[in-house]
Amino acid sequence: METGSSSPVAQVRPLLDGLLRVGLSDGRVVIGRFACLDKQCNILLTDSREVRWSPRATGGPPEQTERHIGLVLAPRKHVVSCHAPGIA
């Protein structure tokens, strides 16, 4: 196990239990607390909510819907973006 500051574990450790915003390939966004990253680089979030945008029938701006979904495992192959608010 690497202990240097450039190891992947050291780079991810500051994100633990912090908010993480994960964009998925189908356009949804999941926002939750970062719990872990497994060996396959899947992301596990706790206390999560899903945000989606759907087109309005009238042609106006898309409507945003949000729902609480709890524990989420986001497969690496579906992750298109990942942001930690407040981390530069």
PyMOL Python script that loads the backbone (N, CA, C, O; Angstrom):
from pymol import cmd

cmd.read_pdbstr("""\
ATOM      1  N   MET A   1       0.837  -1.189   0.000  1.00  0.00           N
ATOM      2  CA  MET A   1       0.000   0.000   0.000  1.00  0.00           C
ATOM      3  C   MET A   1       0.878   1.246   0.000  1.00  0.00           C
ATOM      4  O   MET A   1       1.800   1.365   0.807  1.00  0.00           O
ATOM      5  N   GLU A   2       0.590   2.162  -0.897  1.00  0.00           N
ATOM      6  CA  GLU A   2       1.370   3.385  -0.987  1.00  0.00           C
ATOM      7  C   GLU A   2       0.950   4.348   0.113  1.00  0.00           C
ATOM      8  O   GLU A   2      -0.229   4.436   0.457  1.00  0.00           O
ATOM      9  N   THR A   3       1.912   5.060   0.655  1.00  0.00           N
ATOM     10  CA  THR A   3       1.598   6.039   1.694  1.00  0.00           C
ATOM     11  C   THR A   3       1.975   7.448   1.275  1.00  0.00           C
ATOM     12  O   THR A   3       1.757   8.386   2.043  1.00  0.00           O
ATOM     13  N   GLY A   4       2.528   7.631   0.096  1.00  0.00           N
ATOM     14  CA  GLY A   4       2.912   8.955  -0.388  1.00  0.00           C
ATOM     15  C   GLY A   4       1.699   9.818  -0.681  1.00  0.00           C
ATOM     16  O   GLY A   4       0.596   9.306  -0.877  1.00  0.00           O
ATOM     17  N   SER A   5       1.903  11.127  -0.711  1.00  0.00           N
ATOM     18  CA  SER A   5       0.789  12.039  -0.923  1.00  0.00           C
ATOM     19  C   SER A   5       0.235  11.969  -2.342  1.00  0.00           C
ATOM     20  O   SER A   5      -0.849  12.493  -2.601  1.00  0.00           O
ATOM     21  N   SER A   6       0.955  11.332  -3.270  1.00  0.00           N
ATOM     22  CA  SER A   6       0.470  11.248  -4.640  1.00  0.00           C
ATOM     23  C   SER A   6      -0.292   9.951  -4.907  1.00  0.00           C
ATOM     24  O   SER A   6      -0.729   9.721  -6.035  1.00  0.00           O
ATOM     25  N   SER A   7      -0.460   9.099  -3.893  1.00  0.00           N
ATOM     26  CA  SER A   7      -1.170   7.845  -4.095  1.00  0.00           C
ATOM     27  C   SER A   7      -2.659   8.128  -4.334  1.00  0.00           C
ATOM     28  O   SER A   7      -3.183   9.126  -3.840  1.00  0.00           O
ATOM     29  N   PRO A   8      -3.336   7.263  -5.080  1.00  0.00           N
ATOM     30  CA  PRO A   8      -4.770   7.460  -5.318  1.00  0.00           C
ATOM     31  C   PRO A   8      -5.579   7.530  -4.030  1.00  0.00           C
ATOM     32  O   PRO A   8      -6.534   8.302  -3.943  1.00  0.00           O
ATOM     33  N   VAL A   9      -5.214   6.742  -3.039  1.00  0.00           N
ATOM     34  CA  VAL A   9      -5.930   6.757  -1.763  1.00  0.00           C
ATOM     35  C   VAL A   9      -5.798   8.124  -1.101  1.00  0.00           C
ATOM     36  O   VAL A   9      -6.780   8.665  -0.591  1.00  0.00           O
ATOM     37  N   ALA A  10      -4.596   8.682  -1.105  1.00  0.00           N
ATOM     38  CA  ALA A  10      -4.373   9.993  -0.495  1.00  0.00           C
ATOM     39  C   ALA A  10      -5.117  11.093  -1.240  1.00  0.00           C
ATOM     40  O   ALA A  10      -5.546  12.073  -0.632  1.00  0.00           O
ATOM     41  N   GLN A  11      -5.273  10.937  -2.554  1.00  0.00           N
ATOM     42  CA  GLN A  11      -5.980  11.946  -3.341  1.00  0.00           C
ATOM     43  C   GLN A  11      -7.484  11.927  -3.076  1.00  0.00           C
ATOM     44  O   GLN A  11      -8.131  12.973  -3.121  1.00  0.00           O
ATOM     45  N   VAL A  12      -8.043  10.755  -2.803  1.00  0.00           N
ATOM     46  CA  VAL A  12      -9.491  10.612  -2.608  1.00  0.00           C
ATOM     47  C   VAL A  12      -9.904  10.821  -1.153  1.00  0.00           C
ATOM     48  O   VAL A  12     -11.044  11.197  -0.881  1.00  0.00           O
ATOM     49  N   ARG A  13      -8.997  10.583  -0.226  1.00  0.00           N
ATOM     50  CA  ARG A  13      -9.326  10.659   1.201  1.00  0.00           C
ATOM     51  C   ARG A  13      -9.990  11.976   1.621  1.00  0.00           C
ATOM     52  O   ARG A  13     -10.929  11.923   2.415  1.00  0.00           O
ATOM     53  N   PRO A  14      -9.569  13.151   1.145  1.00  0.00           N
ATOM     54  CA  PRO A  14     -10.229  14.399   1.560  1.00  0.00           C
ATOM     55  C   PRO A  14     -11.701  14.487   1.133  1.00  0.00           C
ATOM     56  O   PRO A  14     -12.461  15.276   1.693  1.00  0.00           O
ATOM     57  N   LEU A  15     -12.099  13.685   0.152  1.00  0.00           N
ATOM     58  CA  LEU A  15     -13.473  13.724  -0.327  1.00  0.00           C
ATOM     59  C   LEU A  15     -14.430  12.893   0.523  1.00  0.00           C
ATOM     60  O   LEU A  15     -15.646  13.054   0.415  1.00  0.00           O
ATOM     61  N   LEU A  16     -13.900  12.006   1.368  1.00  0.00           N
ATOM     62  CA  LEU A  16     -14.746  11.109   2.153  1.00  0.00           C
ATOM     63  C   LEU A  16     -15.767  11.875   2.989  1.00  0.00           C
ATOM     64  O   LEU A  16     -15.430  12.846   3.665  1.00  0.00           O
ATOM     65  N   ASP A  17     -16.999  11.431   2.933  1.00  0.00           N
ATOM     66  CA  ASP A  17     -18.140  11.985   3.659  1.00  0.00           C
ATOM     67  C   ASP A  17     -18.484  13.422   3.247  1.00  0.00           C
ATOM     68  O   ASP A  17     -19.280  14.087   3.910  1.00  0.00           O
ATOM     69  N   GLY A  18     -17.885  13.892   2.161  1.00  0.00           N
ATOM     70  CA  GLY A  18     -18.233  15.205   1.632  1.00  0.00           C
ATOM     71  C   GLY A  18     -19.238  15.063   0.499  1.00  0.00           C
ATOM     72  O   GLY A  18     -19.433  13.968  -0.029  1.00  0.00           O
ATOM     73  N   LEU A  19     -19.873  16.163   0.125  1.00  0.00           N
ATOM     74  CA  LEU A  19     -20.834  16.129  -0.972  1.00  0.00           C
ATOM     75  C   LEU A  19     -20.124  15.908  -2.296  1.00  0.00           C
ATOM     76  O   LEU A  19     -19.058  16.467  -2.556  1.00  0.00           O
ATOM     77  N   LEU A  20     -20.740  15.083  -3.121  1.00  0.00           N
ATOM     78  CA  LEU A  20     -20.215  14.785  -4.441  1.00  0.00           C
ATOM     79  C   LEU A  20     -21.370  14.829  -5.426  1.00  0.00           C
ATOM     80  O   LEU A  20     -22.440  14.278  -5.169  1.00  0.00           O
ATOM     81  N   ARG A  21     -21.149  15.480  -6.540  1.00  0.00           N
ATOM     82  CA  ARG A  21     -22.159  15.591  -7.597  1.00  0.00           C
ATOM     83  C   ARG A  21     -21.675  14.754  -8.780  1.00  0.00           C
ATOM     84  O   ARG A  21     -20.642  15.055  -9.377  1.00  0.00           O
ATOM     85  N   VAL A  22     -22.427  13.701  -9.116  1.00  0.00           N
ATOM     86  CA  VAL A  22     -22.018  12.754 -10.148  1.00  0.00           C
ATOM     87  C   VAL A  22     -22.997  12.835 -11.316  1.00  0.00           C
ATOM     88  O   VAL A  22     -24.192  12.592 -11.148  1.00  0.00           O
ATOM     89  N   GLY A  23     -22.490  13.175 -12.495  1.00  0.00           N
ATOM     90  CA  GLY A  23     -23.304  13.200 -13.709  1.00  0.00           C
ATOM     91  C   GLY A  23     -23.266  11.838 -14.374  1.00  0.00           C
ATOM     92  O   GLY A  23     -22.200  11.241 -14.520  1.00  0.00           O
ATOM     93  N   LEU A  24     -24.438  11.342 -14.779  1.00  0.00           N
ATOM     94  CA  LEU A  24     -24.537  10.023 -15.399  1.00  0.00           C
ATOM     95  C   LEU A  24     -24.790  10.143 -16.898  1.00  0.00           C
ATOM     96  O   LEU A  24     -25.241  11.182 -17.380  1.00  0.00           O
ATOM     97  N   SER A  25     -24.497   9.077 -17.623  1.00  0.00           N
ATOM     98  CA  SER A  25     -24.582   9.091 -19.084  1.00  0.00           C
ATOM     99  C   SER A  25     -25.999   9.295 -19.618  1.00  0.00           C
ATOM    100  O   SER A  25     -26.161   9.682 -20.775  1.00  0.00           O
ATOM    101  N   ASP A  26     -27.021   9.047 -18.811  1.00  0.00           N
ATOM    102  CA  ASP A  26     -28.403   9.249 -19.276  1.00  0.00           C
ATOM    103  C   ASP A  26     -28.938  10.644 -18.954  1.00  0.00           C
ATOM    104  O   ASP A  26     -30.122  10.912 -19.158  1.00  0.00           O
ATOM    105  N   GLY A  27     -28.079  11.533 -18.455  1.00  0.00           N
ATOM    106  CA  GLY A  27     -28.467  12.915 -18.203  1.00  0.00           C
ATOM    107  C   GLY A  27     -28.852  13.206 -16.763  1.00  0.00           C
ATOM    108  O   GLY A  27     -29.001  14.370 -16.390  1.00  0.00           O
ATOM    109  N   ARG A  28     -29.015  12.183 -15.955  1.00  0.00           N
ATOM    110  CA  ARG A  28     -29.343  12.404 -14.546  1.00  0.00           C
ATOM    111  C   ARG A  28     -28.110  12.855 -13.776  1.00  0.00           C
ATOM    112  O   ARG A  28     -26.977  12.626 -14.199  1.00  0.00           O
ATOM    113  N   VAL A  29     -28.348  13.500 -12.640  1.00  0.00           N
ATOM    114  CA  VAL A  29     -27.281  13.900 -11.736  1.00  0.00           C
ATOM    115  C   VAL A  29     -27.639  13.351 -10.359  1.00  0.00           C
ATOM    116  O   VAL A  29     -28.774  13.496  -9.905  1.00  0.00           O
ATOM    117  N   VAL A  30     -26.675  12.723  -9.698  1.00  0.00           N
ATOM    118  CA  VAL A  30     -26.873  12.205  -8.352  1.00  0.00           C
ATOM    119  C   VAL A  30     -25.971  12.996  -7.418  1.00  0.00           C
ATOM    120  O   VAL A  30     -24.771  13.136  -7.658  1.00  0.00           O
ATOM    121  N   ILE A  31     -26.575  13.516  -6.340  1.00  0.00           N
ATOM    122  CA  ILE A  31     -25.830  14.303  -5.360  1.00  0.00           C
ATOM    123  C   ILE A  31     -25.945  13.580  -4.026  1.00  0.00           C
ATOM    124  O   ILE A  31     -27.047  13.311  -3.548  1.00  0.00           O
ATOM    125  N   GLY A  32     -24.796  13.266  -3.427  1.00  0.00           N
ATOM    126  CA  GLY A  32     -24.808  12.555  -2.153  1.00  0.00           C
ATOM    127  C   GLY A  32     -23.470  12.643  -1.455  1.00  0.00           C
ATOM    128  O   GLY A  32     -22.544  13.297  -1.935  1.00  0.00           O
ATOM    129  N   ARG A  33     -23.375  11.976  -0.314  1.00  0.00           N
ATOM    130  CA  ARG A  33     -22.138  11.961   0.458  1.00  0.00           C
ATOM    131  C   ARG A  33     -21.257  10.811  -0.026  1.00  0.00           C
ATOM    132  O   ARG A  33     -21.695   9.663  -0.086  1.00  0.00           O
ATOM    133  N   PHE A  34     -20.021  11.131  -0.368  1.00  0.00           N
ATOM    134  CA  PHE A  34     -19.076  10.151  -0.898  1.00  0.00           C
ATOM    135  C   PHE A  34     -18.694   9.163   0.198  1.00  0.00           C
ATOM    136  O   PHE A  34     -18.159   9.556   1.235  1.00  0.00           O
ATOM    137  N   ALA A  35     -18.971   7.867  -0.035  1.00  0.00           N
ATOM    138  CA  ALA A  35     -18.651   6.826   0.942  1.00  0.00           C
ATOM    139  C   ALA A  35     -17.400   6.054   0.548  1.00  0.00           C
ATOM    140  O   ALA A  35     -16.529   5.817   1.384  1.00  0.00           O
ATOM    141  N   CYS A  36     -17.303   5.658  -0.725  1.00  0.00           N
ATOM    142  CA  CYS A  36     -16.113   4.923  -1.148  1.00  0.00           C
ATOM    143  C   CYS A  36     -16.032   4.819  -2.663  1.00  0.00           C
ATOM    144  O   CYS A  36     -16.980   5.106  -3.395  1.00  0.00           O
ATOM    145  N   LEU A  37     -14.880   4.403  -3.084  1.00  0.00           N
ATOM    146  CA  LEU A  37     -14.579   4.125  -4.478  1.00  0.00           C
ATOM    147  C   LEU A  37     -14.033   2.708  -4.481  1.00  0.00           C
ATOM    148  O   LEU A  37     -13.005   2.448  -3.854  1.00  0.00           O
ATOM    149  N   ASP A  38     -14.700   1.777  -5.177  1.00  0.00           N
ATOM    150  CA  ASP A  38     -14.228   0.393  -5.137  1.00  0.00           C
ATOM    151  C   ASP A  38     -13.117   0.152  -6.148  1.00  0.00           C
ATOM    152  O   ASP A  38     -12.695   1.066  -6.856  1.00  0.00           O
ATOM    153  N   LYS A  39     -12.652  -1.083  -6.207  1.00  0.00           N
ATOM    154  CA  LYS A  39     -11.511  -1.429  -7.059  1.00  0.00           C
ATOM    155  C   LYS A  39     -11.785  -1.178  -8.539  1.00  0.00           C
ATOM    156  O   LYS A  39     -10.860  -0.894  -9.300  1.00  0.00           O
ATOM    157  N   GLN A  40     -13.050  -1.281  -8.952  1.00  0.00           N
ATOM    158  CA  GLN A  40     -13.434  -1.052 -10.348  1.00  0.00           C
ATOM    159  C   GLN A  40     -13.737   0.425 -10.623  1.00  0.00           C
ATOM    160  O   GLN A  40     -14.155   0.774 -11.727  1.00  0.00           O
ATOM    161  N   CYS A  41     -13.531   1.293  -9.627  1.00  0.00           N
ATOM    162  CA  CYS A  41     -13.789   2.737  -9.705  1.00  0.00           C
ATOM    163  C   CYS A  41     -15.272   3.083  -9.768  1.00  0.00           C
ATOM    164  O   CYS A  41     -15.637   4.136 -10.290  1.00  0.00           O
ATOM    165  N   ASN A  42     -16.134   2.211  -9.243  1.00  0.00           N
ATOM    166  CA  ASN A  42     -17.539   2.553  -9.067  1.00  0.00           C
ATOM    167  C   ASN A  42     -17.626   3.469  -7.856  1.00  0.00           C
ATOM    168  O   ASN A  42     -16.843   3.330  -6.917  1.00  0.00           O
ATOM    169  N   ILE A  43     -18.569   4.402  -7.866  1.00  0.00           N
ATOM    170  CA  ILE A  43     -18.686   5.387  -6.797  1.00  0.00           C
ATOM    171  C   ILE A  43     -19.885   5.036  -5.927  1.00  0.00           C
ATOM    172  O   ILE A  43     -20.983   4.819  -6.438  1.00  0.00           O
ATOM    173  N   LEU A  44     -19.676   4.980  -4.608  1.00  0.00           N
ATOM    174  CA  LEU A  44     -20.753   4.715  -3.666  1.00  0.00           C
ATOM    175  C   LEU A  44     -21.074   6.001  -2.926  1.00  0.00           C
ATOM    176  O   LEU A  44     -20.203   6.615  -2.310  1.00  0.00           O
ATOM    177  N   LEU A  45     -22.349   6.403  -2.996  1.00  0.00           N
ATOM    178  CA  LEU A  45     -22.822   7.610  -2.324  1.00  0.00           C
ATOM    179  C   LEU A  45     -23.916   7.235  -1.335  1.00  0.00           C
ATOM    180  O   LEU A  45     -24.717   6.336  -1.593  1.00  0.00           O
ATOM    181  N   THR A  46     -23.945   7.925  -0.203  1.00  0.00           N
ATOM    182  CA  THR A  46     -25.009   7.723   0.783  1.00  0.00           C
ATOM    183  C   THR A  46     -25.857   8.991   0.853  1.00  0.00           C
ATOM    184  O   THR A  46     -25.433  10.060   0.415  1.00  0.00           O
ATOM    185  N   ASP A  47     -27.049   8.857   1.404  1.00  0.00           N
ATOM    186  CA  ASP A  47     -27.968   9.989   1.585  1.00  0.00           C
ATOM    187  C   ASP A  47     -28.094  10.808   0.299  1.00  0.00           C
ATOM    188  O   ASP A  47     -27.913  12.026   0.305  1.00  0.00           O
ATOM    189  N   SER A  48     -28.404  10.128  -0.794  1.00  0.00           N
ATOM    190  CA  SER A  48     -28.370  10.728  -2.128  1.00  0.00           C
ATOM    191  C   SER A  48     -29.732  11.181  -2.615  1.00  0.00           C
ATOM    192  O   SER A  48     -30.777  10.711  -2.167  1.00  0.00           O
ATOM    193  N   ARG A  49     -29.676  12.107  -3.546  1.00  0.00           N
ATOM    194  CA  ARG A  49     -30.882  12.522  -4.268  1.00  0.00           C
ATOM    195  C   ARG A  49     -30.550  12.582  -5.751  1.00  0.00           C
ATOM    196  O   ARG A  49     -29.418  12.860  -6.149  1.00  0.00           O
ATOM    197  N   GLU A  50     -31.568  12.314  -6.553  1.00  0.00           N
ATOM    198  CA  GLU A  50     -31.419  12.295  -8.004  1.00  0.00           C
ATOM    199  C   GLU A  50     -32.098  13.537  -8.576  1.00  0.00           C
ATOM    200  O   GLU A  50     -33.208  13.887  -8.175  1.00  0.00           O
ATOM    201  N   VAL A  51     -31.434  14.187  -9.500  1.00  0.00           N
ATOM    202  CA  VAL A  51     -31.993  15.354 -10.182  1.00  0.00           C
ATOM    203  C   VAL A  51     -32.083  15.026 -11.659  1.00  0.00           C
ATOM    204  O   VAL A  51     -31.110  14.571 -12.260  1.00  0.00           O
ATOM    205  N   ARG A  52     -33.263  15.260 -12.252  1.00  0.00           N
ATOM    206  CA  ARG A  52     -33.450  15.037 -13.690  1.00  0.00           C
ATOM    207  C   ARG A  52     -34.120  16.249 -14.302  1.00  0.00           C
ATOM    208  O   ARG A  52     -34.806  17.013 -13.623  1.00  0.00           O
ATOM    209  N   TRP A  53     -33.911  16.408 -15.582  1.00  0.00           N
ATOM    210  CA  TRP A  53     -34.558  17.466 -16.337  1.00  0.00           C
ATOM    211  C   TRP A  53     -35.357  16.810 -17.448  1.00  0.00           C
ATOM    212  O   TRP A  53     -34.839  15.972 -18.187  1.00  0.00           O
ATOM    213  N   SER A  54     -36.624  17.194 -17.564  1.00  0.00           N
ATOM    214  CA  SER A  54     -37.465  16.642 -18.629  1.00  0.00           C
ATOM    215  C   SER A  54     -38.079  17.802 -19.414  1.00  0.00           C
ATOM    216  O   SER A  54     -38.437  18.827 -18.832  1.00  0.00           O
ATOM    217  N   PRO A  55     -38.199  17.644 -20.720  1.00  0.00           N
ATOM    218  CA  PRO A  55     -38.748  18.727 -21.544  1.00  0.00           C
ATOM    219  C   PRO A  55     -40.218  18.971 -21.217  1.00  0.00           C
ATOM    220  O   PRO A  55     -40.963  18.041 -20.908  1.00  0.00           O
ATOM    221  N   ARG A  56     -40.612  20.213 -21.290  1.00  0.00           N
ATOM    222  CA  ARG A  56     -42.020  20.570 -21.067  1.00  0.00           C
ATOM    223  C   ARG A  56     -42.793  20.387 -22.366  1.00  0.00           C
ATOM    224  O   ARG A  56     -42.243  20.541 -23.457  1.00  0.00           O
ATOM    225  N   ALA A  57     -44.058  20.061 -22.236  1.00  0.00           N
ATOM    226  CA  ALA A  57     -44.919  19.873 -23.409  1.00  0.00           C
ATOM    227  C   ALA A  57     -45.130  21.190 -24.153  1.00  0.00           C
ATOM    228  O   ALA A  57     -45.371  21.187 -25.361  1.00  0.00           O
ATOM    229  N   THR A  58     -45.041  22.312 -23.445  1.00  0.00           N
ATOM    230  CA  THR A  58     -45.274  23.619 -24.061  1.00  0.00           C
ATOM    231  C   THR A  58     -44.044  24.155 -24.778  1.00  0.00           C
ATOM    232  O   THR A  58     -44.110  25.197 -25.430  1.00  0.00           O
ATOM    233  N   GLY A  59     -42.917  23.449 -24.662  1.00  0.00           N
ATOM    234  CA  GLY A  59     -41.700  23.895 -25.345  1.00  0.00           C
ATOM    235  C   GLY A  59     -40.872  24.875 -24.550  1.00  0.00           C
ATOM    236  O   GLY A  59     -39.890  25.404 -25.072  1.00  0.00           O
ATOM    237  N   GLY A  60     -41.231  25.137 -23.308  1.00  0.00           N
ATOM    238  CA  GLY A  60     -40.471  26.048 -22.458  1.00  0.00           C
ATOM    239  C   GLY A  60     -39.199  25.392 -21.954  1.00  0.00           C
ATOM    240  O   GLY A  60     -38.786  24.350 -22.462  1.00  0.00           O
ATOM    241  N   PRO A  61     -38.578  26.004 -20.952  1.00  0.00           N
ATOM    242  CA  PRO A  61     -37.352  25.428 -20.393  1.00  0.00           C
ATOM    243  C   PRO A  61     -37.651  24.080 -19.723  1.00  0.00           C
ATOM    244  O   PRO A  61     -38.768  23.857 -19.257  1.00  0.00           O
ATOM    245  N   PRO A  62     -36.666  23.189 -19.673  1.00  0.00           N
ATOM    246  CA  PRO A  62     -36.891  21.869 -19.073  1.00  0.00           C
ATOM    247  C   PRO A  62     -37.323  21.972 -17.607  1.00  0.00           C
ATOM    248  O   PRO A  62     -36.923  22.890 -16.891  1.00  0.00           O
ATOM    249  N   GLU A  63     -38.137  21.023 -17.184  1.00  0.00           N
ATOM    250  CA  GLU A  63     -38.612  20.977 -15.804  1.00  0.00           C
ATOM    251  C   GLU A  63     -37.671  20.101 -14.983  1.00  0.00           C
ATOM    252  O   GLU A  63     -37.333  18.990 -15.390  1.00  0.00           O
ATOM    253  N   GLN A  64     -37.254  20.606 -13.830  1.00  0.00           N
ATOM    254  CA  GLN A  64     -36.348  19.859 -12.953  1.00  0.00           C
ATOM    255  C   GLN A  64     -37.164  19.099 -11.922  1.00  0.00           C
ATOM    256  O   GLN A  64     -38.036  19.671 -11.267  1.00  0.00           O
ATOM    257  N   THR A  65     -36.883  17.812 -11.778  1.00  0.00           N
ATOM    258  CA  THR A  65     -37.508  17.001 -10.733  1.00  0.00           C
ATOM    259  C   THR A  65     -36.414  16.408  -9.867  1.00  0.00           C
ATOM    260  O   THR A  65     -35.307  16.135 -10.332  1.00  0.00           O
ATOM    261  N   GLU A  66     -36.742  16.217  -8.607  1.00  0.00           N
ATOM    262  CA  GLU A  66     -35.760  15.731  -7.656  1.00  0.00           C
ATOM    263  C   GLU A  66     -36.413  14.684  -6.765  1.00  0.00           C
ATOM    264  O   GLU A  66     -37.570  14.837  -6.374  1.00  0.00           O
ATOM    265  N   ARG A  67     -35.681  13.621  -6.443  1.00  0.00           N
ATOM    266  CA  ARG A  67     -36.205  12.617  -5.516  1.00  0.00           C
ATOM    267  C   ARG A  67     -35.079  12.055  -4.666  1.00  0.00           C
ATOM    268  O   ARG A  67     -33.935  11.954  -5.108  1.00  0.00           O
ATOM    269  N   HIS A  68     -35.424  11.693  -3.441  1.00  0.00           N
ATOM    270  CA  HIS A  68     -34.459  11.104  -2.516  1.00  0.00           C
ATOM    271  C   HIS A  68     -34.323   9.626  -2.854  1.00  0.00           C
ATOM    272  O   HIS A  68     -35.329   8.927  -2.975  1.00  0.00           O
ATOM    273  N   ILE A  69     -33.082   9.135  -3.009  1.00  0.00           N
ATOM    274  CA  ILE A  69     -32.899   7.727  -3.350  1.00  0.00           C
ATOM    275  C   ILE A  69     -31.965   6.991  -2.392  1.00  0.00           C
ATOM    276  O   ILE A  69     -31.749   5.792  -2.571  1.00  0.00           O
ATOM    277  N   GLY A  70     -31.407   7.653  -1.392  1.00  0.00           N
ATOM    278  CA  GLY A  70     -30.612   6.973  -0.366  1.00  0.00           C
ATOM    279  C   GLY A  70     -29.244   6.519  -0.828  1.00  0.00           C
ATOM    280  O   GLY A  70     -28.425   7.334  -1.252  1.00  0.00           O
ATOM    281  N   LEU A  71     -28.988   5.209  -0.749  1.00  0.00           N
ATOM    282  CA  LEU A  71     -27.693   4.629  -1.093  1.00  0.00           C
ATOM    283  C   LEU A  71     -27.613   4.359  -2.589  1.00  0.00           C
ATOM    284  O   LEU A  71     -28.515   3.744  -3.159  1.00  0.00           O
ATOM    285  N   VAL A  72     -26.528   4.822  -3.235  1.00  0.00           N
ATOM    286  CA  VAL A  72     -26.383   4.689  -4.689  1.00  0.00           C
ATOM    287  C   VAL A  72     -24.992   4.162  -5.030  1.00  0.00           C
ATOM    288  O   VAL A  72     -23.988   4.612  -4.476  1.00  0.00           O
ATOM    289  N   LEU A  73     -24.952   3.208  -5.945  1.00  0.00           N
ATOM    290  CA  LEU A  73     -23.691   2.769  -6.529  1.00  0.00           C
ATOM    291  C   LEU A  73     -23.723   3.210  -7.991  1.00  0.00           C
ATOM    292  O   LEU A  73     -24.521   2.703  -8.780  1.00  0.00           O
ATOM    293  N   ALA A  74     -22.860   4.149  -8.345  1.00  0.00           N
ATOM    294  CA  ALA A  74     -22.788   4.649  -9.714  1.00  0.00           C
ATOM    295  C   ALA A  74     -21.684   3.906 -10.448  1.00  0.00           C
ATOM    296  O   ALA A  74     -20.507   4.105 -10.143  1.00  0.00           O
ATOM    297  N   PRO A  75     -22.036   3.047 -11.417  1.00  0.00           N
ATOM    298  CA  PRO A  75     -21.014   2.307 -12.158  1.00  0.00           C
ATOM    299  C   PRO A  75     -20.110   3.248 -12.952  1.00  0.00           C
ATOM    300  O   PRO A  75     -20.580   4.215 -13.552  1.00  0.00           O
ATOM    301  N   ARG A  76     -18.828   2.959 -12.948  1.00  0.00           N
ATOM    302  CA  ARG A  76     -17.840   3.809 -13.629  1.00  0.00           C
ATOM    303  C   ARG A  76     -18.206   4.045 -15.084  1.00  0.00           C
ATOM    304  O   ARG A  76     -18.015   5.150 -15.592  1.00  0.00           O
ATOM    305  N   LYS A  77     -18.729   3.026 -15.769  1.00  0.00           N
ATOM    306  CA  LYS A  77     -19.018   3.173 -17.196  1.00  0.00           C
ATOM    307  C   LYS A  77     -20.137   4.172 -17.472  1.00  0.00           C
ATOM    308  O   LYS A  77     -20.285   4.627 -18.606  1.00  0.00           O
ATOM    309  N   HIS A  78     -20.934   4.524 -16.450  1.00  0.00           N
ATOM    310  CA  HIS A  78     -22.020   5.486 -16.637  1.00  0.00           C
ATOM    311  C   HIS A  78     -21.699   6.880 -16.086  1.00  0.00           C
ATOM    312  O   HIS A  78     -22.488   7.809 -16.264  1.00  0.00           O
ATOM    313  N   VAL A  79     -20.558   7.033 -15.425  1.00  0.00           N
ATOM    314  CA  VAL A  79     -20.170   8.328 -14.853  1.00  0.00           C
ATOM    315  C   VAL A  79     -19.527   9.178 -15.939  1.00  0.00           C
ATOM    316  O   VAL A  79     -18.538   8.777 -16.552  1.00  0.00           O
ATOM    317  N   VAL A  80     -20.104  10.368 -16.174  1.00  0.00           N
ATOM    318  CA  VAL A  80     -19.529  11.281 -17.168  1.00  0.00           C
ATOM    319  C   VAL A  80     -18.898  12.514 -16.518  1.00  0.00           C
ATOM    320  O   VAL A  80     -18.059  13.175 -17.131  1.00  0.00           O
ATOM    321  N   SER A  81     -19.296  12.826 -15.282  1.00  0.00           N
ATOM    322  CA  SER A  81     -18.675  13.941 -14.573  1.00  0.00           C
ATOM    323  C   SER A  81     -18.763  13.695 -13.077  1.00  0.00           C
ATOM    324  O   SER A  81     -19.621  12.950 -12.603  1.00  0.00           O
ATOM    325  N   CYS A  82     -17.868  14.330 -12.348  1.00  0.00           N
ATOM    326  CA  CYS A  82     -17.830  14.171 -10.898  1.00  0.00           C
ATOM    327  C   CYS A  82     -17.265  15.461 -10.302  1.00  0.00           C
ATOM    328  O   CYS A  82     -16.149  15.869 -10.626  1.00  0.00           O
ATOM    329  N   HIS A  83     -18.043  16.092  -9.434  1.00  0.00           N
ATOM    330  CA  HIS A  83     -17.618  17.376  -8.861  1.00  0.00           C
ATOM    331  C   HIS A  83     -17.805  17.359  -7.360  1.00  0.00           C
ATOM    332  O   HIS A  83     -18.806  16.852  -6.855  1.00  0.00           O
ATOM    333  N   ALA A  84     -16.841  17.913  -6.651  1.00  0.00           N
ATOM    334  CA  ALA A  84     -16.941  18.080  -5.205  1.00  0.00           C
ATOM    335  C   ALA A  84     -17.022  19.577  -4.932  1.00  0.00           C
ATOM    336  O   ALA A  84     -16.015  20.276  -5.048  1.00  0.00           O
ATOM    337  N   PRO A  85     -18.203  20.084  -4.570  1.00  0.00           N
ATOM    338  CA  PRO A  85     -18.333  21.520  -4.299  1.00  0.00           C
ATOM    339  C   PRO A  85     -17.349  21.964  -3.208  1.00  0.00           C
ATOM    340  O   PRO A  85     -17.207  21.300  -2.180  1.00  0.00           O
ATOM    341  N   GLY A  86     -16.690  23.069  -3.441  1.00  0.00           N
ATOM    342  CA  GLY A  86     -15.751  23.612  -2.463  1.00  0.00           C
ATOM    343  C   GLY A  86     -14.331  23.107  -2.605  1.00  0.00           C
ATOM    344  O   GLY A  86     -13.439  23.599  -1.914  1.00  0.00           O
ATOM    345  N   ILE A  87     -14.089  22.130  -3.487  1.00  0.00           N
ATOM    346  CA  ILE A  87     -12.730  21.619  -3.710  1.00  0.00           C
ATOM    347  C   ILE A  87     -12.192  22.241  -4.983  1.00  0.00           C
ATOM    348  O   ILE A  87     -12.805  22.131  -6.045  1.00  0.00           O
ATOM    349  N   ALA A  88     -11.047  22.895  -4.874  1.00  0.00           N
ATOM    350  CA  ALA A  88     -10.470  23.549  -6.059  1.00  0.00           C
ATOM    351  C   ALA A  88      -9.668  22.599  -6.894  1.00  0.00           C
ATOM    352  O   ALA A  88      -9.119  22.994  -7.923  1.00  0.00           O
TER     353      ALA A  88
END
""", "prot")
cmd.dss("prot")
cmd.show_as("cartoon", "prot")
cmd.util.cbc("prot")
cmd.orient("prot")
